[in-house]
Amino acid sequence: MVGYVDENTAVRTLFNAGWAGATPVAYENEKFVPPTDAAYASLVIRPDDAFQNEIGTEFGAHIRHPGLVFVMIFAPPDQGNAAALALADTAAAIFRRQSSTFTDGRILFRSPTITPIGITDEGYFHVNVVIPYVRDSFH
């Protein structure tokens, strides 16, 4: 059975492989000191309410687990928005039309949305990349 630990690991693995050190990355509940003069990203994975999609088959009940991946890009002040948007394009391309397959389930990533947020209190230019996904599992 694929669980939330596997889901988190799969999303992080896919992101890290595609991001390839483009900037430092902040992960949830891990110590991180943002650079003062360079861009950085933050990766957040938010599962949503699961639901049973099928009552049962030879493989068992089909459960669907939707969620969102957030890649938050923070670019240093006074450098315009182009660098942050280029990083956002990179993050979106990592997940666009991708899937991760497990022995008893899979994660399918939907079309990313890029939204410039603006200047943070710390002065960084902030852009969000939001990628909806569904993880299927069979129980």
VEXDREN-2710 file (C-alpha; in Angstrom, 1 decimal):
% VEXDREN-2710
k/r/px/py/pz
1/MET/0.0/0.0/0.0
2/VAL/1.4/3.4/-1.0
3/GLY/1.0/5.9/1.8
4/TYR/1.7/9.6/2.4
5/VAL/5.4/8.9/3.1
6/ASP/5.8/7.4/-0.3
7/GLU/3.8/10.2/-1.9
8/ASN/6.0/12.8/-0.2
9/THR/9.2/11.0/-1.2
10/ALA/8.0/10.6/-4.8
11/VAL/7.2/14.3/-5.2
12/ARG/10.5/15.4/-3.6
13/THR/12.5/13.0/-5.7
14/LEU/10.9/14.2/-9.0
15/PHE/11.4/17.8/-8.0
16/ASN/15.0/17.4/-6.9
17/ALA/15.9/15.5/-10.1
18/GLY/14.4/18.2/-12.3
19/TRP/15.5/21.2/-10.2
20/ALA/19.1/19.9/-10.1
21/GLY/20.4/22.5/-7.7
22/ALA/19.0/25.5/-9.6
23/THR/18.7/27.3/-6.2
24/PRO/18.7/26.3/-2.6
25/VAL/15.4/24.6/-1.5
26/ALA/13.6/25.0/1.8
27/TYR/11.6/21.9/2.8
28/GLU/8.9/21.7/5.4
29/ASN/10.1/21.2/9.0
30/GLU/13.8/21.3/8.0
31/LYS/16.2/23.9/9.1
32/PHE/16.8/26.5/6.3
33/VAL/18.5/29.9/6.2
34/PRO/17.5/31.8/3.0
35/PRO/20.3/33.4/1.1
36/THR/20.4/37.2/1.3
37/ASP/21.5/37.8/-2.3
38/ALA/20.3/34.9/-4.3
39/ALA/17.0/33.2/-5.3
40/TYR/15.7/30.2/-3.4
41/ALA/12.7/27.9/-3.6
42/SER/10.4/26.3/-1.1
43/LEU/8.6/23.0/-1.8
44/VAL/5.3/22.3/0.0
45/ILE/3.1/19.2/-0.5
46/ARG/-0.5/19.4/0.6
47/PRO/-2.6/16.3/0.4
48/ASP/-6.4/16.9/0.4
49/ASP/-9.4/14.7/1.3
50/ALA/-9.2/11.2/-0.1
51/PHE/-12.2/9.4/-1.5
52/GLN/-13.1/5.9/-2.6
53/ASN/-13.3/5.8/-6.4
54/GLU/-14.4/2.2/-6.8
55/ILE/-15.9/-0.3/-4.4
56/GLY/-13.6/-3.1/-5.3
57/THR/-12.1/-5.2/-8.0
58/GLU/-9.6/-8.1/-8.1
59/PHE/-7.1/-5.5/-7.0
60/GLY/-9.2/-4.1/-4.1
61/ALA/-10.9/-0.8/-3.6
62/HIS/-9.5/2.1/-5.7
63/ILE/-8.8/5.1/-3.5
64/ARG/-8.0/8.5/-4.9
65/HIS/-5.9/11.0/-2.9
66/PRO/-5.9/14.5/-4.5
67/GLY/-3.5/17.2/-3.4
68/LEU/-1.4/20.2/-4.4
69/VAL/2.3/20.7/-4.8
70/PHE/3.5/24.3/-4.2
71/VAL/6.8/25.5/-5.4
72/MET/7.4/29.0/-4.0
73/ILE/10.1/31.0/-5.7
74/PHE/11.7/33.9/-4.0
75/ALA/14.0/36.2/-6.0
76/PRO/16.3/38.9/-4.5
77/PRO/15.0/42.4/-4.5
78/ASP/15.5/44.9/-7.3
79/GLN/16.3/42.3/-10.0
80/GLY/12.9/42.5/-11.8
81/ASN/10.6/39.5/-12.2
82/ALA/12.2/37.7/-15.1
83/ALA/14.6/35.6/-13.1
84/ALA/11.8/34.5/-10.7
85/LEU/9.5/33.7/-13.6
86/ALA/12.2/31.7/-15.4
87/LEU/12.6/29.6/-12.2
88/ALA/8.8/29.2/-12.1
89/ASP/8.8/28.0/-15.7
90/THR/11.5/25.4/-14.7
91/ALA/9.5/24.2/-11.7
92/ALA/6.3/23.9/-13.8
93/ALA/8.1/21.9/-16.5
94/ILE/9.4/19.4/-13.9
95/PHE/5.8/18.3/-13.1
96/ARG/3.9/19.0/-16.3
97/ARG/2.5/15.8/-17.8
98/GLN/4.5/13.6/-15.4
99/SER/3.5/10.6/-13.4
100/SER/5.2/8.4/-10.8
101/THR/4.2/4.7/-10.7
102/PHE/4.4/2.4/-7.7
103/THR/3.7/-1.3/-7.3
104/ASP/0.1/-0.6/-6.2
105/GLY/-0.6/3.0/-7.2
106/ARG/0.5/6.1/-9.0
107/ILE/0.7/9.8/-8.9
108/LEU/-0.5/11.9/-11.8
109/PHE/0.4/15.6/-12.0
110/ARG/-2.0/18.0/-13.6
111/SER/-1.2/21.3/-15.4
112/PRO/0.8/23.8/-13.3
113/THR/-0.3/27.4/-12.7
114/ILE/2.2/30.2/-12.2
115/THR/1.1/33.2/-10.1
116/PRO/3.2/36.2/-9.3
117/ILE/2.5/37.1/-5.7
118/GLY/4.6/40.3/-5.3
119/ILE/7.1/41.6/-2.8
120/THR/7.4/39.8/0.5
121/ASP/8.0/41.6/3.8
122/GLU/11.6/40.6/3.5
123/GLY/11.8/42.3/0.1
124/TYR/11.9/39.1/-2.1
125/PHE/9.8/38.9/-5.3
126/HIS/7.5/35.9/-4.7
127/VAL/6.0/33.6/-7.4
128/ASN/3.9/30.5/-6.7
129/VAL/3.8/27.5/-8.9
130/VAL/0.8/25.3/-8.0
131/ILE/0.6/21.7/-9.4
132/PRO/-2.6/19.7/-8.7
133/TYR/-2.1/15.9/-8.4
134/VAL/-3.9/12.7/-7.7
135/ARG/-2.4/9.6/-6.1
136/ASP/-4.2/6.4/-6.7
137/SER/-3.9/3.4/-4.4
138/PHE/-5.6/0.1/-4.1
139/HIS/-6.7/-1.5/-0.8
END
